[in-house]
Amino acid sequence: MGAQPLTVALLGCGTVGTEVVRLLATQAEDLAARVGAPIELAGIGVRDAAAERGAAVPTALLTEDLDGLVARPEVDVVVELMGGIEPARRLILAALARGASVVTANKALLAEHGAELYEAADNAGVDLYYEASVAGAIPLLRPLRESLAGDTVNRVLGIVNGTTNFVLTRMDEGGATFAQALAEAQALGYAESDPTADVEGYDAAAKAAILAGLAFHTRVTLADVHREGISSVQPQDVANARSMGHVIKLLAICERTPDGRGVSVRVHPAMLPRTHPLAGVREAYNAVFVESEAAGQLMFYGRGAGGAPTASAVLGDLVAVGRNRLSGGRGPRESAYADLAVRPPDEAVTRYYIGLDVADRTGVLATVAQVFAAHDVSIETLRQDGRGADAALVIVTHRAVEAALAGVVAELQSMDVVRAVASVMRVEGG
């Protein structure tokens, strides 16, 4: 007699959910062989059962009673693809309390309430898997959580938002403005009609919190992540980066502090040398660069979003959870033993690019240089371009503390000879 089916409830049936349903049907035999038991879809919870979803979704399985679906005693695994905080949080907690394992792609929920979800899974003795929450189909979280469990990760540097990478690629390669590149991304379906979560860095910040927690065995929430978006990136910044042999990317940066007792987690646009492996990541692709003590430098690259890639990660988790339930085992639990302090952003140390509009007269360069020296920020390179009575200065510093650079900028803004601090950007990856 064959093994009892693994019974699954799906919450949410948008682009990713529809693809999960399709793959469960078309790959049923292979999935059953990999799990050791057939996978049976018990129901699909949606907000509007009457909405058109295509032939891949059996209408008989649709229900608007999500609480009732989660409460069904025969459901072994709940797959949550709704997104957002509520009602996803409530439904997942109810599933875990009842003894169902959970697979989710909900990065926002994990970044804000991950500790609560882990605790609920531990109390019930079930699995919580979420590979699809960061970087789509790219196998990234499992290597951090399992493959590198015997190593010490020092830094994670990643492009984890496809929309912003597409926009910055168009600005770099085609000379587009931010507004022009964003409009193209929206027309191609890479950006939402309201792109705030992407272009202002909220999406990447949630993913950075998840990555940092796994990499450093420390609880990190969305509130711990310093966040800046790309809406202020100007074509002149892109041109200056190009002239320096750099390219601008929105980076998620998670790193140990030099003393080893803390972590810094931040998301912001930064200039990368074109020789860096991440510099060549174009269009809507994602890539994450991991630096560890024993394994050295590792890079994970691929499609970071979309129905099929994200569904691939969801099904990978579903297979893992199914195997665990069949064998009576469990997957990895939360590892937060290190409990490192999350340092404030003004303690971060990196290099900086500063663009200044100044009066073009004798002594200005020396005056500006004195400001940097007074705050213990060393200048690496300086370039001046004349513009009639004014001039543009492009300055790149050596590594400096963020608080010191902030002091430099504040003093420069108060000077009569400085018309404007046109741009300030970090320089990473050197």
C-alpha positions in Angstrom: 0.0 0.0 0.0 1.3 3.4 -0.9 2.0 6.2 1.5 -0.9 8.5 2.5 -1.1 11.7 0.4 0.5 14.9 1.6 -2.5 17.2 1.8 -1.9 20.9 1.0 -3.9 24.0 1.4 -2.9 27.0 -0.7 -3.6 30.6 0.5 -3.6 33.1 -2.4 -3.8 32.4 -6.1 -2.2 35.3 -8.0 0.6 34.9 -10.4 2.8 32.7 -8.2 -0.2 30.7 -6.7 -1.5 29.9 -10.2 1.9 28.7 -11.3 2.1 26.5 -8.1 -1.2 24.9 -8.9 -0.2 24.3 -12.5 3.1 22.7 -11.5 1.4 20.5 -8.9 -0.7 19.1 -11.6 1.8 18.8 -14.5 4.6 17.4 -12.3 2.5 15.3 -10.0 4.3 12.0 -10.6 7.8 13.4 -10.2 6.8 15.3 -7.1 5.3 12.2 -5.6 8.5 10.3 -6.3 10.6 13.0 -4.7 8.5 13.3 -1.6 7.7 9.6 -1.2 3.9 10.3 -1.3 1.5 12.0 -3.7 0.7 15.6 -3.1 -3.0 16.4 -2.9 -4.3 19.9 -3.1 -7.2 20.2 -0.7 -8.3 23.8 -1.3 -7.3 27.2 -2.6 -8.2 30.2 -0.4 -8.9 33.4 -2.2 -10.6 36.7 -1.6 -12.8 36.5 -4.6 -13.7 33.0 -5.9 -15.6 34.4 -8.9 -12.5 36.1 -10.4 -11.1 34.7 -13.7 -8.0 32.6 -13.1 -7.6 30.5 -16.2 -7.9 26.8 -16.9 -5.0 25.7 -14.6 -7.0 26.5 -11.4 -9.8 24.1 -10.6 -12.8 26.2 -9.6 -14.1 23.4 -7.3 -11.1 23.9 -5.0 -11.6 27.7 -4.5 -13.0 29.0 -1.3 -13.3 32.4 0.4 -13.4 30.8 3.8 -9.6 31.0 4.5 -9.9 30.3 8.2 -12.0 27.3 7.6 -9.5 26.0 5.0 -6.6 26.3 7.4 -8.6 24.6 10.2 -9.3 21.5 8.2 -7.7 18.6 10.2 -6.6 16.7 7.1 -4.4 19.6 5.8 -0.7 18.7 6.4 0.9 21.8 4.9 -0.3 25.3 4.3 1.3 27.3 1.5 0.9 31.0 2.0 1.2 33.2 -1.1 -1.1 36.1 -0.1 1.6 38.6 1.0 1.1 41.4 3.4 0.9 41.1 7.2 -2.7 40.4 7.9 -4.6 38.1 7.5 -1.5 36.1 6.5 0.0 36.3 10.0 -3.2 35.1 11.7 -3.7 32.3 9.3 -0.2 31.0 9.5 -0.2 31.1 13.3 -3.5 29.1 13.2 -2.0 26.5 10.9 1.1 26.1 13.0 -0.9 25.8 16.2 -3.0 23.1 14.6 0.1 21.1 13.7 0.4 21.9 10.0 3.7 22.8 8.5 4.0 26.1 6.6 5.7 27.2 3.4 5.6 30.9 2.7 7.0 33.5 0.3 6.0 36.4 2.6 9.2 38.5 3.1 7.4 41.4 4.8 5.8 39.1 7.3 9.0 37.3 8.0 11.0 40.5 8.4 8.5 41.9 11.0 7.2 38.8 12.8 9.7 36.0 12.0 10.6 35.4 15.6 6.9 34.9 16.5 6.4 32.5 13.6 9.5 30.5 14.5 8.4 30.2 18.1 4.9 29.0 17.0 6.5 26.4 14.7 8.8 25.2 17.5 6.0 24.9 20.0 4.0 22.7 17.5 7.0 20.7 16.4 6.5 21.5 12.7 8.4 23.1 9.8 8.5 26.7 8.7 10.1 27.1 5.2 10.5 30.3 3.2 13.1 29.9 0.4 10.9 31.9 -2.0 10.8 35.0 0.2 14.2 36.2 -1.1 15.5 36.1 -4.7 12.8 34.0 -6.2 14.2 30.7 -7.7 17.8 31.4 -6.6 18.7 28.7 -4.0 20.1 31.2 -1.4 18.4 30.8 2.0 19.0 27.1 2.3 22.8 27.4 1.7 23.0 30.1 4.3 20.9 28.2 6.8 22.4 24.7 6.1 25.4 24.5 3.7 27.3 27.3 5.5 26.2 26.3 9.0 29.7 25.2 9.8 31.3 28.4 8.5 31.4 32.0 9.6 29.8 34.4 7.2 31.3 37.9 7.4 29.4 39.7 4.7 26.4 39.4 2.3 26.2 41.9 -0.5 23.3 41.5 -2.9 21.1 42.8 -5.6 17.7 41.5 -4.4 15.2 43.7 -6.2 14.7 43.2 -10.0 12.7 46.3 -10.6 15.4 48.7 -9.3 18.1 46.7 -11.1 16.2 47.1 -14.4 15.8 50.8 -13.8 19.5 51.4 -13.0 20.6 49.2 -15.9 18.5 51.4 -18.3 20.0 54.6 -16.7 23.5 53.2 -17.1 23.3 51.7 -20.6 20.7 53.8 -22.3 21.2 57.2 -20.6 17.6 57.3 -19.4 16.4 59.4 -16.5 14.9 57.7 -13.5 11.4 58.6 -14.6 11.9 57.2 -18.1 13.5 54.0 -16.9 10.7 53.4 -14.4 8.0 54.0 -17.0 9.6 51.4 -19.2 9.8 48.9 -16.2 6.1 49.5 -15.6 5.2 49.0 -19.3 7.1 45.7 -19.3 5.4 44.5 -16.1 8.6 44.7 -14.0 7.2 47.5 -11.8 3.8 47.9 -10.2 1.6 50.9 -10.9 2.6 52.1 -7.4 6.4 51.2 -7.4 7.1 52.6 -3.9 8.0 49.3 -2.2 10.6 48.6 -4.9 12.1 52.0 -5.8 12.3 53.3 -2.2 14.0 50.1 -1.0 11.3 48.6 1.3 11.2 45.3 -0.6 15.0 44.9 -0.5 15.1 45.9 3.2 12.7 43.1 4.2 14.9 40.7 2.3 18.1 42.1 3.9 16.6 41.5 7.4 16.0 37.8 6.5 19.4 37.4 5.0 21.2 39.0 8.0 19.3 36.8 10.4 20.3 33.6 8.7 23.9 34.7 8.0 24.7 36.0 11.5 22.5 33.8 13.7 20.9 37.0 15.1 17.3 38.2 15.1 17.0 41.1 12.6 13.8 42.9 11.8 12.8 45.4 9.2 13.1 48.2 11.7 16.8 47.4 12.1 17.6 48.0 8.4 18.8 51.4 7.2 16.9 52.0 4.0 17.4 54.4 1.1 15.8 54.1 -2.4 16.9 55.0 -5.9 14.5 57.8 -6.8 17.2 60.5 -6.1 19.8 58.9 -8.4 20.5 61.4 -11.2 21.9 60.9 -14.7 24.9 62.9 -13.6 25.6 60.4 -10.8 25.4 57.6 -13.3 27.8 59.4 -15.7 30.2 60.2 -12.9 30.2 56.5 -11.8 30.9 55.5 -15.4 33.8 57.9 -15.6 35.3 56.3 -12.4 34.9 52.8 -13.8 31.9 52.1 -11.6 28.2 51.3 -11.9 25.3 52.2 -9.5 23.3 49.3 -8.0 20.8 49.2 -5.2 22.6 46.9 -2.7 21.5 45.0 0.4 24.5 44.9 2.6 24.7 42.8 5.7 28.1 42.6 7.4 29.8 42.0 10.7 31.3 45.0 12.4 35.1 45.1 12.6 35.1 44.1 16.3 33.0 41.0 15.5 30.4 41.8 18.1 27.8 43.5 16.0 26.2 43.6 12.6 25.3 46.4 10.2 22.3 45.9 7.8 21.6 48.5 5.2 19.9 49.0 1.8 20.9 51.9 -0.4 22.2 52.8 -3.9 26.0 52.4 -4.1 28.8 52.6 -6.7 30.4 49.3 -7.5 33.6 48.8 -9.6 32.8 47.4 -13.0 35.2 44.6 -12.2 33.1 43.4 -9.3 31.0 40.2 -10.0 27.7 42.0 -9.1 28.4 44.9 -11.5 27.5 42.8 -14.5 24.1 41.7 -13.1 21.7 43.4 -15.6 18.0 43.9 -16.2 15.7 42.3 -13.7 18.1 39.6 -12.5 19.2 39.2 -8.9 22.5 38.1 -7.4 24.0 37.8 -4.0 27.7 37.7 -3.1 28.6 35.9 0.2 31.9 36.2 1.9 32.8 33.6 4.6 35.9 32.6 6.4 36.4 29.1 5.2 34.4 28.9 1.9 35.7 32.3 0.7 33.6 34.2 -1.8 30.4 32.6 -3.2 27.9 34.1 -5.7 24.3 33.1 -6.3 22.6 34.4 -9.5 19.3 34.1 -11.3 15.8 35.3 -11.8 14.7 36.9 -8.6 10.9 37.2 -9.3 8.1 36.1 -11.5 5.5 33.3 -11.3 7.5 30.3 -12.5 10.8 31.1 -10.7 9.1 31.8 -7.4 6.9 28.8 -7.7 10.0 26.7 -8.2 11.3 27.8 -4.8 7.9 27.1 -3.2 7.7 23.6 -4.6 11.3 22.9 -3.4 10.2 23.8 0.1 7.1 21.8 -0.2 9.1 18.7 -1.2 11.5 19.2 1.8 8.6 19.6 4.2 6.8 16.6 2.7 9.9 14.4 3.2 10.3 15.6 6.8 6.6 14.8 7.6 6.9 11.4 6.0 10.1 10.5 8.0 9.0 12.1 11.2 11.8 14.5 11.1 12.1 18.3 11.1 14.0 20.9 9.1 16.3 23.5 10.7 14.9 25.6 13.4 15.6 29.3 14.1 19.3 29.9 14.9 19.6 33.2 16.8 22.1 32.1 19.4 24.7 34.7 18.5 22.4 37.6 19.4 24.8 40.2 17.9 23.9 43.9 18.4 22.5 45.5 15.3 24.6 48.7 15.0 23.0 52.1 14.0 23.7 53.3 10.5 26.0 56.1 11.6 28.6 53.5 12.7 28.9 51.9 9.2 32.3 52.3 7.6 32.7 52.6 3.8 33.9 54.9 1.1 31.9 57.8 -0.2 31.3 59.7 -3.4 30.2 63.3 -3.0 29.2 65.7 -5.8 29.4 69.4 -5.0 28.5 72.5 -6.9 30.9 75.3 -5.8 32.0 78.8 -6.7 34.9 78.6 -9.1 37.4 80.8 -7.4 40.8 80.6 -5.8 41.0 78.7 -2.5 37.8 76.8 -2.8 39.5 73.4 -3.2 41.7 74.0 -0.1 38.7 75.2 1.9 36.6 72.1 1.0 39.6 69.8 1.7 40.0 71.4 5.2 36.4 70.4 6.0 37.1 66.8 5.2 40.3 66.8 7.2 38.5 68.4 10.2 36.1 65.5 10.4 38.9 62.9 9.9 37.6 61.9 6.4 40.5 61.3 4.0 40.1 62.2 0.3 41.1 59.5 -2.2 40.4 61.3 -5.5 39.1 64.7 -6.5 38.0 66.0 -9.9 36.9 69.5 -10.9 34.9 70.5 -13.9 34.5 74.2 -14.7 31.0 75.6 -15.4 31.5 79.3 -16.0 31.4 81.1 -12.6 30.8 77.8 -10.8 32.4 74.4 -10.8 31.5 70.8 -10.1 33.6 68.8 -7.7 33.5 65.0 -7.6 35.2 63.6 -4.5 35.8 60.0 -3.5 36.9 59.3 0.1 38.9 56.6 1.7 36.9 54.4 4.2 35.2 56.6 6.8 32.6 56.3 9.5 29.1 57.4 8.3 28.7 59.8 11.2 31.9 61.6 10.2 30.8 61.9 6.6 27.4 63.3 7.8 29.4 66.0 9.7 31.3 66.8 6.5 28.1 67.2 4.5 26.4 69.3 7.2 29.3 71.7 7.3 29.6 71.9 3.5 25.9 72.8 3.2 26.5 75.8 5.5 29.3 77.3 3.4 28.8 80.2 1.1 31.2 78.8 -1.5 29.2 75.6 -1.8 26.2 76.2 -4.0 24.8 72.7 -3.3 25.7 69.2 -2.1 24.3 67.6 -5.3 24.8 64.0 -4.4 26.2 61.7 -1.7 26.6 58.0 -2.4 28.5 55.1 -0.9 31.2 53.3 -2.8 31.3 49.5 -2.2 33.1 46.5 -3.3 36.6 47.9 -3.7 
